[in-house]
Amino acid sequence: MIVLSVVLKAKEGKEKDLEATLRAMILAVQQEEGTVEYVLHRAQNNRSQFFFYEKYLDQPSFDYHNSTLHFKELFSLLPSLVDGEPQVELYEDIAAIKR
């Protein structure tokens, strides 16, 4: 499994636009077979900060996600919506509770 975390901070006044753009990704990514989880969060103490938790079956699934039209469109919109660069970290599963 490949796990990815992405933190994005909306530009001032762009919080709703960024949220709508990120929510639209959920619908598009739902069609990707190798995407195991794709969860959007917002910080409770900072309404302009968003966090994606993403989990992919394997490297080809992750590569496919990054090659999709909706992914490329998202990244073309981010400069007008996001303050700074997205903070991206790659992880691998090493232990979990699954219910």
N, C-alpha and C positions, 0 to 999 in steps of 0.2 A: 504494500500500500504506500501511496505517496500522500502526505498531508501538507497542506499549505495554509499559512495564515497571511492575511492581507489587511493592513490597517490604512484607512483613508480618512483624511480630514477635509471636510467641505470648506470651500472658500466662504467667507462671510456673505450671507444672503443667498447662498446656493444650496443650503441644506436640503430643502424639499426637492430641488432638481436632481441632486445627487442621489437622494433616496429613491426617487422614481426610476432613475437610470439603473441603479443597482437592483431594485426589485424586478425590473424587466429582465435582467439576466437570469433570475431564478426560472422563469418560464422557458427561456431558450435553453438553458443548461439541463433542464429536466429531460430533454430528449436525448442527451448524451448517455449512451449505455455504460461507459466505463466510469462515470462520475457516481461515486458511492454516496457522498454527502456534499451539500453546497448550501451553507447556512449563513444568512446575513444577520448581523447584530448591530445594535447602536449602543454606545456608551450611555449609561444612566446619568452620569454626572457631566457629560459633555455631548450635547445633542448634535454636534457637528462631526463627531467621530464615529466611523463605521468600521466594522470588523467582519471579514469573511473567514469562515472555517470551511476548507475544501478538502475533500478526500477522494483520491482516484485509485482505481483498481491496480494500475501499473503504469509504467512510463509511457507506453503507447497511448493509453487513455488520457494521460496528462498532456502529451504532445498533441493529440487530436483536439482537446479543449482549446489549447493555445492557437490552433490553426483555424478555428471556426470564424465565420464572418461576424457573428455576434461578439466574439472576444475582440476582434480587430476594431469593430465599431465602438465598443466600450472604450478601448484605449485611445481612440481618436477624440472622444468626448472628454476624457478625464482632465486634460490641461485647463479647460474652461471651468471645471467644477471643483477640482481638488487643489487644496493649498499644499504645495510641496509635492514630493514624490510619494507614491504608495510605499508603505513599508511591507516588504514581502519576505517571508521566511519559509523554508522547506524543512519538513520533519519526516520522520518515519515512525510507525507504530512500534513501541517496545513493550507496553503493558496497557491493559484496559479492563474496565468493567463494562460488559455488554449485557443488556437485559432485553 
